[in-house]
Amino acid sequence: METNPTEGFDAALTLTDTLDHLPTNKRRELAQVLEIIFSEVEQFRATKLSARRAGSQVLKVILYGSYARGDWVEDRSSGYRSDYDLLIVVNSDSFAQEHELWLMLDERLLQEQIAHRIETPVIPIVHSLHDVNDQLSRGRPFFVDIARDGKVLYEEEGHPLAQPKALNKEQARAEARRHFEQWFPDAEFYLKLAEFSIAEDKPKHAAFNLHQATERLYHCFLLTLTLYSPKSHRIKVLRSKAEEVDKRLIEAWPRDNRIARRRFELLSRAYVEARYSPNYEISSQDLAWLIERVKILQQTVESICREKLEDAG
């Protein structure tokens, strides 16, 4: 894995050495993303009085996925575009679990995108160094790929990644099958609950259950294919990770028109707002469209997962 140790952000403004395969505007965007990450971390630490939080530290920021490999996509006709996939490695499990901070970071990055200060969507995930190295020591494909292909945008010296170890193929095959047999029926169940909720004229219940079906389909896919899925309810994050693994999933969610994008956003918001917000509204037309798209996602996930399990068998 290529590295680019930095001291502050002056050295990272263009990230030329690490990202010489990217256009200048992409390097500048990523430098801006780095600045935002550290700005949010510093603001969070400044408002917290505990010594534990004051000692929290970002050790590495690693770009992985299509922008690291150089095969990113920006398809204006379909509306699909690759995200910046970032692994933020921190110094403790407790810091990785500071959900308030990482949600604030997500919101800040989204606002920067809405304001067109950053054009490319950013999808960060956060893990402790101990967790990452444990995953590498067990040969987890997701982390092994990052260690092999990722580009280090920032790192503190003296905190190396572990050498990846060979994956036990028999154990991996059995684990992938267990994941599929757990998550796929769960997704089917929530899809049935959504249809029942529609029949009972409970649109908010239907939206929440559709969110749960979608979330479980993505967890099913990621765990079956890579033995890893982010511990997240955010289907935008899960969608990005899954589509990075297999582009066939992109067809489930049209992006080429505003109505389709708005409906996916309604589904994304349903996890919280359909349960708790009196202002959340979703029409029968929206729900019918979402049911159709989730079923397409379901069929695609099942096909790809069974293909993987058969190949592994």
N, C-alpha and C positions, 0 to 999 in steps of 0.2 A: 504494500500500500504506500502510495506516495505521501510525503509529509511536507509541511510548510510551517515550521515553528515561527511564531510571531511574538513580537514584543509590542503590545498595544495594537492600535489599528492603523497607524500610518503604514506599517509594513503590509497590511492586508487590503489596501484600497483598490488594487487591481487584481491581486491574487494571480499574478502572471505566471509564476513558476508552476503552481499547482494546476491551474486551469487554463493552460495555454491552448487547449482544444476548444475553448468556448469563446464566442464573440466578446468584444470589449464591454458591450452593454450588459451582458450576462454576468461578467466578472464584477462590474460595478454594482449590479443589483445584489449579488451575493455578499459583497463587502458591506453594503447597506444593511442587509439582513443580519450580518454579524454584529454590527453596531447596535441594532435594535435588540437583539438577544441580550447583549451585555448591559444595555441601558435598562431593560426591564429587570434583569437580575439585580443590578445595583439599587434600583428604586425599591425593590422588594426587600432587600437586605437592610436598607436604610430605615425602613418603617418597622422592622422587627427588632425587638430588644433582646431576644434570647441569644445566648452565646452560641448555641448549636446552629442557629440560623446564620449568625454572623460568620461562622466558619464554613458555610456552604460555598462550594466552588465549582465552576465549570472547568473541566479538565480538557475536553476536546469537543470540537464541532466538526462532524464528518459529513460531507456530501456523498450520497450514494445513489444508486438507481441510474436512470437514463441520462441525467445531466453529468454524472460522474463517468459513465461509459462513453458518452458522446452520441447516443442514439435517441435523443429526446424528440418529441413530436409537437408541432404547432400547426394543426390542421384547421384553417379558417373555414373551410366548407362545412365540416362536421361540428365545429366548435370545440373539438377536443384539443387539449394541450397538456403536456407533461408538467408535473409539479417539481419544485425543488424538494427533494427528500433529504432531510437532515437528521442525523443522530447526534443528540446532545448528550455527552458523557459527563456525569457529575461525580462528586467524590463520596457520596453516601446514598444509601437507599432512602433515608428520610428526606433528603433534598429532592430526589427523583419523585417523591410522593407529595411534594408541595403543590397540590392541584390548583390552589388559588393562583400561584405564580404562573404556571404553565397555561392555564386558561386565559390569564391576562395577556400572556405572550401571543397566544392564538388570536385573541381579539385585536391586539395591536397590529399584527401582521395582516389580518383581514382588512382593517381600516386603511392600512397603507396600500393595499391592493385596490380597494374601492376608490381611493383618492388618486389612483394611477401613479403613485410614487414608486410602487413595485408592480410590474406587469405580470410576473409569473407567480402563480400560487405557491405558497410555502407550507410544507407539511412536516413539522418537527415531531420527533419522538424522543423521550428522555429515559435514560437508563443509567444506573450507577456503574462505575468501572468494575466493581466486583461482579455485578450481574452480567455485564458484557463478557468478561473473562470466563465466567462460569459457563455461559452459553457457548463460547468458543471451545472450551475444554471438552464439551459434550458434542462438538461437531455440528451444532445447529446451522443448517444451510443459510438461513437469513443472515446471521452474523458472520459466518465464514465468507459469504459473498461481499459483505461490507469490508471485512478485513483485507480481502484480496483486491477489490476494485474501487474502494472508497477513496475520496480525496480529502485529506485533512485540511480544513480551512483555518483551524486554530488549535493549538495544543499547549499545555503546560508540560515542561520537561519533567522526566522522571516518573511517568505514569504509562508504561508501555502496555499494549494489548498482548494478551496471551497468544502463544502459537496455537492455531487451530489444530484439533486432533481429528482423526478419522472417525466418521460416523458409523456406528454399529448399524448395518443395513437391516438386519432382522428386527432389531428393536425399533428402528425408525419406521419400518413397514407396519409393524403392529401398532405403534403409536398413531400413525396417520389413519389407520383404519378405525381405531377407537375414537378419534376426533370426528371422523365422518359419521360414524354411527351414533354419536352423541348429538352433534350440532345440526345435522340435516333434518332429522325428525322433529327437533325443537322448532326449527324454522317453519316446517310444514304445519305444525300445531298453531303457531302464531298467525300464519296466513289464513288458516281456517277460522280462527277467532276474529280476524279482521272481516272476513266475509259474513260471519254471524253478526258482528256488530253493525255492519251495513244493513243487513236484513232487519235488525232491530232498531234501525234509525238512531244509531249512536255514533255519529261521525268522529267525535274526538277519540272514542275507544278504538274505532277502526283505524284512525291515523296512528295512534300509539302502537297498536298491534302490528300494523304494517312496518313501522319503524323496527320493532323487535324482530320481525321476520327477516327484514333486510340485514340488520346487524348480525343475526345468527348465520345467515347465508355467507356473509363475508368472513366471519370468524371460521366457519366450516371450511371455506375455500382456503384461507390462509394457513390454517392449522394442518389441513390435509396435505397441501402442497409444500409448505415450508417449515412446518412444526412450530410456527410462531405467528401470533397475531397481537397487535397492540391492545393493551388493556384499556379500551376506549369504547364509549357509546356513540362516538361521533362518526356517523356513517360517511361523512365526507373524507375523513382520514382513512377509514377502512376501504372505501371505494378506491381511493388513490393507491393504497398499498396493493390491493387485489389486482387492479388494472395494470400495475407495474409488472406483476408476475405473468399475467396472460391477457393480451390485448383483446381477446374475444369477449371479455366482459364489458368492454366499452359500449357495445351495441345495446345493452340493457337500458342505458340512460341517454336519450338524445340531448344534445347540447346546442343544437343549431337554431333554436328559437327561444324567445323569452318565456313563453308559457311553460315549456318543458323545464326550463331552469327554475322557474318559480315553483313549480310543483315539487321538484326534488327538494327545494329549500323548505317547503311546507313539511315534507316528510322528515327532513333533517331536524327541524324545530320541534317535531311532535314528541320527542322523548321527554322534554320538559314541559313545553307549553300546552300540549294536548291534555296534560294531567293537571296543570296548575294555573294556567292563564285563562281568565274569563274572556280575553280578547282573541283567543285563537279560534279561527274559523276555517273550515275546509268544505268545499262543495261536493255534491254527489258526482259531478263531472270530474273533479280533481281525484276523488277516491277511485272512480272507475279506471281512470288512466293509470293511477299508481298501482292498483291491483294487477292490471295488464303487464306493467313493467316489472313488478316484483316476480310475477310468474315467469317472465322471460329470463330474469336473473336466476330464478330457481332452476329452470331447465338447463341453463348454461353451466351453473355451478355443479349440478349433478353430473352432467356429461363430462366435464373436465376432471372432476374428482374421481369418477369411476374409471376414466381413462388412466389417470395416475395410479390408482390402486391396482388396476389390471397389469399395468407395465411393471409395477413393483412386485407383483405376485409371482 
